[in-house]
Amino acid sequence: AGVLCAVLPPPAAATLSPTGINYEVVALMAIKTELQDHYNVLDNWDINSVDPCSWRMVTCSSDGYVSALGLPSQRLSGKLSPGIGNLTRLQSVLLQNNAISGTIPSTIGRLGMLQTLDMSDNHLTGSIPTSLGDLKNLNYLKLNNNSLSGVLPESLATINGLALVDLSFNNLSGPVPKISARTFSIAGNSMICGVKSGDNCSSVSLDPLSYPPDDLKIQPQQAMSRSHRIAIICGATVGSVAFVAIVVSMLLWWRHRRNQQIFFDVNDQYDPEVCLGHLKKYTFKELRASTNNFNSKNILGEGGYGIVYKGFLRDGSIVAVKRLKDYNAVGGEVQFQTEVEVISLAVHRNLLRLIGFCTTECERLLVYPYMPNGSVASQLREHINGKPALDWSRRKMIALGTARGLLYLHEQCDPKIIHRDVKASNVLLDEYFEAIVGDFGLAKLLDHQETHVTTAVRGTVGHIAPEYLSTGQSSEKTDVFGFGVLLVELITGQKALDFGRLANQKGGVLDLVKKLHQEKQLNMMVDKDLGSNYDRVELEEMVQVALLCTQYYPSHRPRMSEVIRMLEGDGLAEKWEASQNVDTPKSVSSELLPLKFTDFAGADESSVGLEAMELSGPR
């Protein structure tokens, strides 16, 4: 046995040098040293650690290697260390929305397994390294909104299978290589179209085409002279597009027929693995097996979007599988894949990361990481050794984490995402009880033909902003309203509607909160399980933020960036004083609301066609 142990070390030992030093730890510490971490995001990165897999923002594969580095929107500055090239098993690098400067290290070209590289919205300078052409598995490359200069490297044209390349809004110049990407954007590079052209290019894709022409958004901006020549070009283009459309239609028809056969084929030999960036496409058979044929014993939660099951994959990992109810509402397979790709690109420490999906003729499923501590709603009712599982400090941390997740969706995600159903049961908790906002993007996914106006209001009674309920018009301020109600739930330890009922409040929950605040009796609304173990000053601040977030008019509610500052004690007094001078309706739950809203005063926190989900345990 001793011989076997010496010959077959554990996976984590694979990165150890003969002197016992972990190369990945050294590489990550080099990255930490070069970056300026103003908010101590990387405080648990420790040079003395043997295994970095427990570090914040680091994800490891099942064999113990660092596979993902996710540091988006963490207000990091400084430079990216060339040491990143020693993390040779990396598949995803997400560093967008920071203030990282300097050049892109050429050593990134060593990351042969890299599929996603996002360094957009930073302060990067210099040229794009030629070594990026060595990343043969790359699917997503986003370097937009930096100050990169120089000529685009020809080596990028050697990468096959690129889904998205965004180099827009830099200072790039020179000829454009023939990059075969489904979406290729170079807008905002004034010199990219040639020295004599002062026009910007929008989106460019070069022949040969191997995908539907609708995916290309070419917007020519040349003068309309030489009409005869243009007519010839247009004729040739129309002919080419028609030919490609016929070929693509035949391919899609063949693929549709093939998928029909696959769906009914349960041959164990068939198990393709399709990846879209860091997003995996699972087979229906694989997910069905992981949930024991969608056994009711594996149900983690159920709501308007669908049922969530606990799944056990063959590699030993545990996942949450959401089986969508309205599979017909999400459009065709191409539409569905486009939407889930957008959702998967929203990566933040306080957002539930989509890791995979499955689509068949009559099924749509989403795969997420399993959250061992369930939801805030379930933990508010839990006790550990006679004490509430969520003490006051944890509740304050959950409020801040949720606000940061929503801020990313509203102001830092491209395209921005409106959640539409912010509540305690949609905020999950990881192993450290950090808030993880879930179910974002699903309302848009199921209303894919609309933008912000929808015929089906999706949300939960007691959490829906009045303007959304009465008009179907949603905005970021719709989510701000839901966040305000979530704060009430964190304070009271109860569902918002239940708290109103128990107090025999004739008006509504927010009327009651305002009344207790005015009468300086906030202790009457604090969760009884907390006893006196809470901060009185922080309680009043949280109540004030909740009331500011739930003001009747959307324009009076703060943005999530303002909410975060107020929860941190910055600017709340001024904002609160200003709100007291505004003439507004009595309350959102008063007689000024549509009748259909006030009729729900005695209803359960469920649906009437609205979406609700209550999780009973970990997810």
C-alpha positions in Angstrom: 0.0 0.0 0.0 2.9 2.3 0.8 4.4 1.7 -2.7 1.0 2.5 -4.3 0.7 5.7 -2.4 4.1 6.8 -3.5 3.5 6.0 -7.2 -0.1 7.4 -7.3 -0.1 10.8 -5.5 -3.4 12.6 -5.0 -4.5 15.0 -7.8 -3.5 18.1 -5.9 0.1 16.8 -5.8 0.3 16.9 -9.5 1.3 20.5 -9.4 4.0 20.1 -6.7 7.6 20.6 -7.5 10.2 18.1 -6.0 10.6 20.6 -3.1 6.9 20.5 -2.3 6.0 23.9 -3.9 2.7 24.1 -5.7 3.3 25.8 -9.1 -0.3 27.0 -9.2 -0.1 28.7 -5.8 3.1 30.5 -6.9 1.4 31.6 -10.2 -1.7 32.9 -8.3 0.4 34.7 -5.8 2.3 36.4 -8.6 -1.1 37.6 -10.0 -2.1 38.8 -6.5 1.2 40.7 -6.1 0.9 42.6 -9.4 -2.8 43.5 -8.9 -3.9 46.2 -6.5 -6.7 44.7 -4.4 -8.4 47.7 -2.8 -11.3 45.8 -1.2 -9.3 42.7 0.0 -11.1 40.4 -2.4 -8.0 38.2 -2.5 -7.3 38.2 1.2 -7.5 34.4 1.6 -4.9 33.8 -1.2 -2.0 32.5 0.9 1.5 31.6 -0.2 1.7 29.0 2.5 -1.3 27.2 1.2 -0.7 23.8 -0.5 -4.1 23.8 -2.3 -5.6 26.9 -3.9 -8.9 25.3 -4.7 -10.5 26.8 -1.6 -9.5 30.3 -2.5 -12.0 32.9 -3.3 -12.6 33.5 -7.1 -10.7 30.3 -8.0 -12.4 27.3 -9.4 -10.8 23.9 -9.7 -11.5 20.9 -11.9 -12.4 17.5 -10.5 -8.8 16.4 -10.8 -7.6 19.3 -8.6 -6.2 21.8 -11.1 -7.1 25.5 -11.3 -9.6 25.6 -14.2 -11.2 29.1 -13.8 -10.2 32.5 -12.5 -13.2 34.7 -12.0 -12.5 38.3 -10.9 -15.1 40.5 -12.7 -16.2 43.8 -11.3 -13.9 43.6 -8.2 -12.4 47.2 -8.6 -9.0 45.7 -9.1 -6.2 47.8 -10.6 -2.5 47.2 -11.3 -1.2 44.8 -13.9 -1.8 41.2 -14.9 1.3 39.1 -14.1 2.9 37.0 -16.8 2.7 34.3 -14.1 -0.8 33.5 -15.4 0.8 31.5 -18.2 1.8 28.9 -15.6 -1.9 28.0 -14.9 -1.8 25.7 -17.8 -5.2 24.0 -17.0 -7.2 27.3 -17.1 -10.3 27.1 -19.2 -11.9 30.5 -18.2 -10.4 33.9 -17.3 -12.9 36.6 -16.4 -11.3 39.9 -15.5 -13.8 42.3 -17.0 -15.1 45.6 -15.5 -12.0 46.4 -13.4 -9.2 49.0 -13.8 -6.3 46.7 -14.8 -3.7 48.5 -16.8 -0.5 47.6 -18.7 -0.2 45.1 -21.5 -1.7 41.7 -22.0 0.9 39.1 -21.1 2.1 37.1 -24.0 2.3 34.1 -21.7 -1.5 33.7 -22.0 -0.7 31.9 -25.2 0.5 29.0 -23.1 -3.0 28.3 -21.8 -3.9 25.7 -24.4 -7.1 24.7 -22.7 -8.5 28.2 -22.4 -12.0 28.6 -23.8 -13.1 32.0 -22.4 -10.9 35.2 -22.1 -12.7 38.3 -21.0 -10.6 41.4 -20.2 -13.1 44.0 -21.4 -13.7 47.3 -19.7 -10.2 47.8 -18.3 -7.3 50.2 -19.0 -5.2 47.8 -21.0 -2.6 49.3 -23.4 -0.1 47.9 -26.0 -0.8 45.5 -28.8 -2.7 42.2 -28.8 -0.2 39.4 -28.4 0.4 37.2 -31.4 0.5 34.3 -29.0 -3.3 34.4 -28.6 -3.4 32.5 -31.9 -2.0 29.5 -30.0 -5.3 29.3 -28.0 -6.8 26.7 -30.3 -9.7 25.9 -27.9 -10.8 29.5 -27.5 -14.5 30.2 -28.0 -15.0 33.7 -26.4 -12.5 36.6 -26.7 -13.6 40.0 -25.3 -11.0 42.8 -25.1 -13.4 45.6 -25.9 -13.4 49.0 -24.1 -9.7 49.2 -23.5 -6.8 51.3 -25.0 -5.2 48.6 -27.1 -3.3 49.7 -30.1 -1.3 48.3 -33.1 -2.3 45.8 -35.8 -4.6 42.9 -35.2 -2.4 39.7 -35.2 -2.9 37.4 -38.2 -2.6 34.5 -35.8 -6.2 35.1 -34.6 -7.4 33.8 -38.0 -5.9 30.4 -37.2 -8.4 29.8 -34.4 -11.3 27.7 -35.5 -14.5 27.5 -33.5 -14.6 31.1 -32.2 -18.2 32.1 -31.2 -17.5 35.7 -30.2 -14.6 38.1 -30.7 -15.2 41.7 -29.4 -12.3 44.1 -30.0 -14.5 47.2 -30.1 -13.6 50.6 -28.8 -9.8 50.4 -28.8 -7.2 52.1 -30.8 -6.4 49.2 -33.2 -5.3 49.7 -36.8 -4.2 48.0 -39.9 -5.8 45.3 -42.0 -8.4 43.0 -40.5 -7.4 39.3 -40.6 -10.0 36.8 -41.7 -11.3 35.8 -38.3 -14.0 33.1 -38.5 -16.2 34.0 -35.6 -20.0 34.0 -35.5 -19.9 37.5 -33.9 -16.9 39.7 -34.6 -17.1 43.4 -33.5 -14.4 46.1 -34.1 -16.7 49.1 -33.7 -15.0 52.2 -32.3 -11.6 51.6 -33.8 -11.2 54.7 -36.1 -8.2 53.4 -38.0 -9.4 49.8 -38.5 -11.0 50.3 -42.0 -7.9 51.8 -43.6 -5.9 55.0 -43.4 -8.2 57.0 -45.8 -11.4 56.1 -44.0 -12.6 58.1 -41.1 -15.6 55.9 -40.6 -15.9 53.3 -37.8 -16.7 49.7 -38.5 -19.6 48.1 -36.6 -19.4 44.4 -37.0 -17.4 42.6 -39.5 -17.3 39.0 -40.6 -15.4 37.8 -43.7 -16.2 35.0 -46.2 -16.5 32.1 -46.3 -19.8 32.1 -44.3 -20.7 29.0 -42.4 -23.6 30.3 -40.4 -26.9 32.1 -40.9 -26.4 35.6 -42.3 -28.8 37.1 -39.8 -26.0 36.6 -37.2 -23.9 39.2 -39.0 -24.7 42.8 -38.4 -22.8 44.5 -41.1 -23.5 48.1 -41.4 -21.7 49.7 -44.4 -21.2 53.4 -44.1 -19.6 54.2 -47.5 -20.9 57.0 -49.8 -23.7 56.1 -52.2 -21.9 57.1 -55.4 -21.2 54.9 -58.4 -24.8 53.5 -58.2 -24.2 51.0 -61.1 -21.3 49.4 -59.3 -23.3 49.2 -56.1 -26.2 47.6 -57.9 -23.9 44.8 -59.1 -22.5 44.3 -55.7 -26.0 44.2 -54.1 -27.1 41.7 -56.7 -24.2 39.4 -56.0 -24.7 39.8 -52.3 -28.4 38.9 -52.5 -27.6 35.9 -54.6 -24.9 34.7 -52.2 -27.2 35.3 -49.2 -30.0 33.3 -50.9 -27.6 30.4 -51.6 -26.3 30.4 -48.1 -29.8 30.6 -46.7 -30.9 27.5 -48.7 -27.8 25.6 -47.6 -28.3 26.6 -43.9 -32.0 25.7 -44.1 -31.1 22.2 -45.4 -28.6 21.8 -42.6 -31.1 22.9 -39.9 -33.7 20.6 -41.3 -31.2 17.7 -41.3 -30.1 18.6 -37.8 -33.8 18.8 -36.6 -34.4 15.3 -38.0 -31.2 14.0 -36.4 -32.2 15.5 -33.0 -35.6 13.8 -33.2 -33.8 10.5 -33.6 -31.3 11.2 -30.9 -34.1 12.0 -28.4 -35.6 8.6 -28.7 -32.2 6.8 -28.9 -31.0 5.7 -25.5 -27.8 4.0 -26.7 -25.2 4.4 -24.0 -22.5 5.0 -26.7 -24.1 8.3 -27.7 -22.9 11.1 -25.3 -21.6 14.2 -27.1 -20.1 17.0 -25.1 -20.8 20.4 -26.8 -19.3 23.5 -25.1 -20.2 27.1 -25.7 -17.3 28.9 -24.0 -17.4 27.7 -20.4 -21.0 26.6 -20.9 -21.6 22.9 -21.4 -24.4 21.3 -23.3 -25.6 18.2 -21.5 -27.6 15.4 -23.0 -31.1 14.9 -21.7 -30.3 11.3 -20.8 -27.3 12.5 -18.7 -29.5 14.9 -16.7 -32.3 12.4 -16.4 -29.9 9.8 -14.9 -28.3 12.4 -12.6 -31.7 13.1 -11.0 -32.8 9.5 -10.9 -35.4 10.0 -13.6 -36.4 13.3 -12.1 -37.4 11.6 -8.9 -39.6 13.7 -6.6 -37.2 12.9 -3.7 -34.6 15.0 -5.5 -36.8 18.1 -5.8 -35.1 21.2 -4.2 -37.8 23.7 -5.1 -40.7 24.4 -7.4 -42.1 27.6 -8.9 -43.4 29.4 -11.9 -40.3 28.8 -14.0 -40.1 25.1 -13.3 -38.9 22.5 -10.9 -35.4 22.3 -9.5 -33.8 18.9 -8.9 -30.6 17.8 -7.2 -28.4 16.0 -9.6 -25.4 13.8 -9.2 -23.2 13.8 -12.3 -20.9 10.9 -13.3 -17.8 12.9 -12.4 -19.0 13.1 -8.8 -20.1 16.7 -8.8 -23.5 17.8 -7.5 -25.6 20.2 -9.5 -29.0 21.8 -9.4 -31.1 21.0 -12.6 -33.9 23.4 -13.4 -36.5 21.8 -15.7 -38.4 24.7 -17.3 -42.1 24.4 -17.5 -42.9 26.5 -20.5 -40.5 25.0 -23.0 -42.6 26.2 -25.9 -42.3 29.8 -24.7 -38.5 29.9 -25.1 -38.5 29.7 -28.9 -36.5 27.4 -31.0 -33.2 25.7 -30.2 -31.1 28.6 -31.7 -33.0 31.2 -29.8 -32.7 29.2 -26.5 -29.0 28.7 -26.9 -28.5 32.4 -27.7 -30.3 33.4 -24.5 -28.5 31.0 -22.2 -25.2 32.1 -23.7 -26.1 35.7 -22.6 -27.0 34.5 -19.1 -23.8 32.5 -18.8 -21.7 35.5 -19.5 -23.1 37.3 -16.4 -20.4 36.2 -14.0 -20.0 37.8 -10.5 -19.3 36.5 -7.1 -22.9 37.3 -6.0 -24.6 35.7 -9.0 -25.6 32.1 -9.5 -23.4 30.9 -12.4 -25.0 29.0 -15.2 -22.7 26.0 -16.0 -24.8 24.2 -18.6 -28.0 23.5 -20.4 -30.0 20.9 -22.3 -32.4 21.3 -25.2 -34.5 18.7 -27.0 -37.6 18.8 -29.1 -39.8 19.1 -25.9 -37.4 19.8 -23.0 -35.4 22.9 -21.9 -33.2 22.4 -18.8 -30.6 24.6 -17.1 -27.8 23.4 -14.9 -26.4 25.4 -12.0 -23.9 24.7 -9.1 -25.5 23.2 -6.0 -25.8 25.6 -3.1 -25.4 23.6 0.1 -27.1 26.2 2.4 -30.2 26.6 0.3 -32.0 29.9 0.1 -32.3 32.9 2.4 -36.0 32.1 2.8 -35.3 28.6 4.1 -32.4 29.7 6.3 -34.5 32.4 8.0 -36.5 29.6 9.5 -33.5 27.4 10.5 -31.8 27.3 13.9 -28.4 26.0 15.0 -28.0 25.0 18.6 -31.1 27.0 19.5 -29.9 30.2 17.7 -31.1 31.5 14.3 -28.9 30.3 11.4 -28.8 33.8 10.1 -27.6 36.2 12.8 -27.8 40.0 12.3 -24.3 40.3 10.8 -25.0 37.6 8.3 -28.3 39.3 7.3 -26.4 42.6 6.8 -23.8 40.7 4.7 -26.6 39.0 2.6 -28.2 42.4 2.0 -24.9 43.9 0.7 -24.1 40.8 -1.4 -27.6 40.8 -3.0 -27.2 44.5 -3.8 -23.8 43.9 -5.4 -25.2 41.1 -7.6 -28.1 43.3 -8.8 -25.8 46.2 -9.4 -23.8 44.0 -11.8 -26.9 42.9 -13.6 -28.2 46.5 -14.0 -25.0 48.5 -14.6 -22.1 46.3 -15.4 -23.5 43.4 -17.4 -23.8 43.7 -21.2 -26.6 43.4 -22.1 -28.1 44.5 -18.8 -30.5 42.1 -17.2 -33.6 42.9 -15.1 -34.4 40.2 -12.6 -38.1 40.8 -12.1 -38.5 38.5 -9.1 -36.1 39.6 -6.3 -37.1 37.8 -3.1 -35.6 35.8 -0.3 -36.2 32.4 -1.9 -34.3 33.5 -5.1 -31.2 34.5 -3.1 -29.1 31.4 -2.4 -26.3 30.9 0.1 -23.0 29.3 -0.6 -20.9 27.4 1.9 -19.8 30.7 3.5 -23.3 32.0 3.7 -22.5 34.6 1.0 -25.5 35.8 -1.0 -25.8 34.3 -4.5 -28.7 35.8 -6.6 -30.4 33.1 -8.7 -33.0 33.0 -11.4 -31.9 36.1 -13.1 -32.4 36.2 -16.9 -35.2 33.6 -16.8 -38.0 36.2 -17.2 -36.3 37.4 -20.4 -35.7 33.8 -21.5 -39.4 33.0 -21.3 -40.5 36.3 -22.8 -37.9 36.3 -25.6 -40.1 38.2 -28.0 -40.3 41.2 -25.8 -37.8 43.6 -24.3 -39.1 45.3 -21.2 -42.9 45.1 -21.8 -44.4 41.7 -21.3 -47.9 40.4 -21.4 -47.2 38.0 -18.6 -46.1 39.7 -15.4 -43.5 37.5 -13.7 -42.9 37.9 -10.0 -44.3 37.2 -6.6 -47.2 38.8 -4.9 -46.0 41.2 -2.2 -42.7 41.8 -4.1 -44.0 43.3 -7.4 -43.6 47.0 -8.1 -46.9 48.7 -8.7 -45.9 50.1 -12.2 -44.9 46.6 -13.3 -48.1 45.0 -12.1 -50.4 47.6 -13.7 -48.6 48.2 -17.0 -46.2 45.2 -17.5 -43.4 47.8 -17.8 -40.3 46.7 -15.9 -37.0 48.4 -15.3 -34.1 48.4 -12.9 -36.3 50.2 -10.5 -38.6 47.1 -10.5 -35.8 45.1 -9.0 -35.0 47.9 -6.5 -38.6 47.7 -5.2 -38.2 43.9 -4.8 -34.9 44.4 -3.0 -36.6 46.8 -0.5 -39.2 44.1 0.3 -36.3 41.6 0.7 -34.8 43.9 3.3 -38.1 43.7 5.2 -37.9 39.9 5.1 -34.4 39.9 6.4 -35.4 42.2 9.3 -38.6 40.4 10.2 -37.5 36.8 9.4 -40.9 36.3 7.7 -42.4 36.5 4.2 -43.5 40.1 3.7 -47.2 39.1 3.4 -47.1 36.9 6.5 -45.6 39.8 8.5 -48.5 42.0 7.5 -51.1 39.4 8.4 -49.6 38.6 11.8 -49.7 42.3 12.7 -53.4 42.5 11.6 -52.3 45.5 9.4 -55.3 46.7 7.5 -53.3 48.5 4.8 -50.2 46.7 3.8 -46.7 45.6 4.9 -45.0 48.8 3.8 -47.6 50.9 5.6 -46.9 49.0 8.8 -43.1 49.4 8.4 -43.5 53.1 7.8 -45.8 53.4 10.8 -43.4 51.6 13.2 -40.5 53.7 11.9 -42.4 57.0 12.5 -43.4 55.8 16.0 -39.9 54.7 16.8 -41.0 51.1 17.5 -38.7 49.3 15.1 -38.0 46.7 17.8 -41.6 45.5 17.1 -40.7 44.3 13.6 -37.3 42.6 14.4 -37.2 38.8 14.1 -38.1 37.6 17.6 -35.4 34.8 17.2 -32.7 37.5 17.2 -33.7 38.7 20.6 -31.7 41.8 21.4 -28.7 40.6 19.3 -28.8 43.3 16.6 -27.4 46.7 16.0 -30.1 49.4 16.6 -28.4 52.0 14.3 -28.0 49.5 11.5 -31.6 48.4 11.9 -32.9 51.9 11.4 -30.6 52.4 8.4 -31.8 49.2 6.8 -35.5 50.2 7.4 -34.8 53.6 5.8 -33.2 52.0 2.8 -36.1 49.6 2.5 -38.6 52.5 2.5 -36.6 54.4 0.0 -36.4 51.4 -2.3 -40.2 50.8 -2.2 -41.4 54.4 -2.9 -44.4 54.5 -5.2 -42.8 56.3 -8.2 -39.9 54.4 -9.8 -38.0 57.7 -10.4 -38.0 58.3 -6.6 -36.3 55.0 -5.9 -32.5 54.9 -5.7 -30.3 53.0 -8.1 -28.5 49.9 -6.8 -25.2 51.7 -6.7 -26.8 54.2 -4.4 -28.3 51.5 -2.3 -24.9 49.9 -1.7 -23.4 53.2 -0.6 -26.4 53.8 1.8 -26.1 50.3 3.3 -22.4 51.1 3.9 -23.4 54.3 5.6 -22.6 56.8 2.9 -25.2 59.4 1.9 -28.3 57.8 3.6 -29.1 60.8 5.8 -29.2 63.2 2.8 -31.3 60.8 0.7 -33.7 60.1 3.5 -34.2 63.8 4.3 -34.8 64.6 0.6 -37.4 61.8 0.4 -39.4 63.3 3.3 -40.0 66.4 1.2 -41.4 64.5 -1.7 -45.2 64.4 -2.1 -46.0 60.7 -2.8 -49.0 58.5 -2.4 -49.6 57.0 1.0 -48.0 53.7 0.2 -47.6 51.2 -2.5 -50.1 49.0 -0.8 -52.7 51.6 -0.4 -55.9 52.5 -2.3 -53.9 54.1 -5.1 -52.7 50.8 -6.4 -54.7 48.9 -9.0 -57.5 46.8 -7.6 -56.0 43.6 -8.7 -53.0 44.3 -6.4 -54.9 45.1 -3.3 -57.2 42.1 -3.8 -54.1 40.0 -3.0 -53.9 41.3 0.6 -55.1 37.9 1.9 -53.4 35.8 -0.8 -50.5 33.5 -0.4 -47.1 34.4 -1.7 -47.8 32.6 -4.9 -49.0 33.3 -8.1 -52.2 34.0 -9.9 -50.2 33.5 -13.0 -47.2 35.1 -11.3 -44.0 33.3 -10.7 -43.1 32.0 -7.2 -40.6 29.6 -5.9 -40.1 28.5 -2.3 -37.0 26.3 -1.6 -37.2 23.8 1.2 -33.5 23.2 1.5 -30.1 23.4 -0.2 -30.1 24.1 -3.9 
